[in-house]
Amino acid sequence: MRIELKIEHEIDSDQHDQITSLRNKSFPDAPRERSYFKQLPHFRLLAEDNGILAGHLGVDHRIIRVGGTILSIFGVIDLFVSDQHQGKGIATSLLAQITELAEQKGIDFLLLHAVDGRLYLKNGFRVISPYLKSLWLCDFENYGVGIERLDNIIYIKSTSDKAWPDGTVDIMGYLF
Ligand SMILES: CC(C)(COP(=O)(O)OP(=O)(O)OC[C@H]1O[C@@H](n2cnc3c(N)ncnc32)[C@H](O)[C@@H]1OP(=O)(O)O)[C@@H](O)C(=O)NCCC(=O)NCCS
């Protein structure tokens, strides 16, 4: 098993096809004929087993505002592992690798949204319930900016010495 960091524009069409296929199997309620749900990420970690995609984690590098504090975050998008490779610690390895990179590069927090947070709680994240301001975006059209309270679906992990500030989260774009 090998985990490779790929900048978005360096991902070739075969890899996009593999990501699309595995993404659609992993999220059958939200299939799309593309390798991303709303928008291209900035880079991805791809776990490969002899050239076959086994796991994926997309990353959006974003500046956000929480209350009056500006933070640099890695937003984690579309974490999935193929059925055959599940339960072997691949998602845990992907999260460990993105944590290490964020720590090395001066990123303040990892942030993601998830309904089932078991994996994240095991990997050093905690859940918050903020008011969150975001761009509502769906299938290549945006519908303006909205604020909503998100109860127990936003997970954060510090990758710096900063404490998470109080206040509304302005995610400064779509919610990954
Ligand atoms: C969730 C998922 C990425 C875990 O991948 P994995 O490589 O098997 O994970 P690991 O082996 O590193 O860790 C296993 C732990 O993940 C957690 N987990 C398992 N399925 C999960 C799920 N659907 N959602 C959240 N956490 C899950 C459990 O805590 C599990 O530990 P346990 O077996 O002791 O209970 C994989 O099951 C998957 O791709 N599911 C479909 C897509 C998905 O739900 N992605 C997460 C979106 S938030």
The ligand as a MOL file (V3000), in Angstrom:
LIG
                    3D

  0  0  0     0  0            999 V3000
M  V30 BEGIN CTAB
M  V30 COUNTS 48 50 0 0 0
M  V30 BEGIN ATOM
M  V30 1 C -15.4380 5.2570 6.8700 0
M  V30 2 C -14.3080 4.5820 6.0770 0
M  V30 3 C -13.5590 5.6530 5.2850 0
M  V30 4 C -13.3540 3.9010 7.0630 0
M  V30 5 O -12.2300 3.3880 6.3150 0
M  V30 6 P -11.2770 2.2520 6.9190 0
M  V30 7 O -10.0010 2.2570 6.1870 0
M  V30 8 O -12.0190 0.9760 6.9800 0
M  V30 9 O -11.0530 2.8100 8.4090 0
M  V30 10 P -9.9680 2.3370 9.4580 0
M  V30 11 O -9.6500 0.8970 9.2600 0
M  V30 12 O -8.8260 3.2890 9.4670 0
M  V30 13 O -10.7700 2.5540 10.8060 0
M  V30 14 C -11.9170 1.7670 11.0700 0
M  V30 15 C -12.8470 2.5790 11.9520 0
M  V30 16 O -13.6000 3.5030 11.1730 0
M  V30 17 C -14.8610 3.7250 11.8240 0
M  V30 18 N -15.9110 3.5580 10.8180 0
M  V30 19 C -16.2690 2.4400 10.1460 0
M  V30 20 N -17.2440 2.7100 9.2590 0
M  V30 21 C -17.5060 4.0290 9.3990 0
M  V30 22 C -18.4110 4.9070 8.7580 0
M  V30 23 N -19.2590 4.4980 7.7930 0
M  V30 24 N -18.4140 6.2110 9.1220 0
M  V30 25 C -17.5760 6.6500 10.0840 0
M  V30 26 N -16.6810 5.8700 10.7430 0
M  V30 27 C -16.6560 4.5630 10.3830 0
M  V30 28 C -14.9910 2.7420 12.9380 0
M  V30 29 O -14.7000 3.4390 14.1430 0
M  V30 30 C -13.9040 1.7390 12.6310 0
M  V30 31 O -13.3630 1.1850 13.7690 0
M  V30 32 P -13.9910 -0.2060 14.3450 0
M  V30 33 O -13.9750 -1.1580 13.1940 0
M  V30 34 O -13.0790 -0.5420 15.4480 0
M  V30 35 O -15.3640 0.1390 14.7660 0
M  V30 36 C -14.8770 3.4900 5.1080 0
M  V30 37 O -15.6940 2.6360 5.8890 0
M  V30 38 C -15.6880 4.0680 3.9620 0
M  V30 39 O -15.1080 4.4460 2.9390 0
M  V30 40 N -17.0220 4.1200 4.1090 0
M  V30 41 C -17.8700 4.6330 3.0230 0
M  V30 42 C -17.6700 6.1280 2.8070 0
M  V30 43 C -17.8240 6.9220 4.0790 0
M  V30 44 O -18.7750 6.7440 4.8460 0
M  V30 45 N -16.8640 7.8510 4.3080 0
M  V30 46 C -16.8270 8.6700 5.4960 0
M  V30 47 C -17.5650 9.8970 5.2230 0
M  V30 48 S -17.5950 10.8990 6.6610 0
M  V30 END ATOM
M  V30 BEGIN BOND
M  V30 1 1 1 2
M  V30 2 1 2 3
M  V30 3 1 2 4
M  V30 4 1 2 36
M  V30 5 1 4 5
M  V30 6 1 5 6
M  V30 7 2 6 7
M  V30 8 1 6 8
M  V30 9 1 6 9
M  V30 10 1 9 10
M  V30 11 2 10 11
M  V30 12 1 10 12
M  V30 13 1 10 13
M  V30 14 1 13 14
M  V30 15 1 14 15
M  V30 16 1 15 16
M  V30 17 1 15 30
M  V30 18 1 16 17
M  V30 19 1 17 18
M  V30 20 1 17 28
M  V30 21 1 18 19
M  V30 22 1 18 27
M  V30 23 2 19 20
M  V30 24 1 20 21
M  V30 25 1 21 22
M  V30 26 2 21 27
M  V30 27 1 22 23
M  V30 28 2 22 24
M  V30 29 1 24 25
M  V30 30 2 25 26
M  V30 31 1 26 27
M  V30 32 1 28 29
M  V30 33 1 28 30
M  V30 34 1 30 31
M  V30 35 1 31 32
M  V30 36 2 32 33
M  V30 37 1 32 34
M  V30 38 1 32 35
M  V30 39 1 36 37
M  V30 40 1 36 38
M  V30 41 2 38 39
M  V30 42 1 38 40
M  V30 43 1 40 41
M  V30 44 1 41 42
M  V30 45 1 42 43
M  V30 46 2 43 44
M  V30 47 1 43 45
M  V30 48 1 45 46
M  V30 49 1 46 47
M  V30 50 1 47 48
M  V30 END BOND
M  V30 END CTAB
M  END
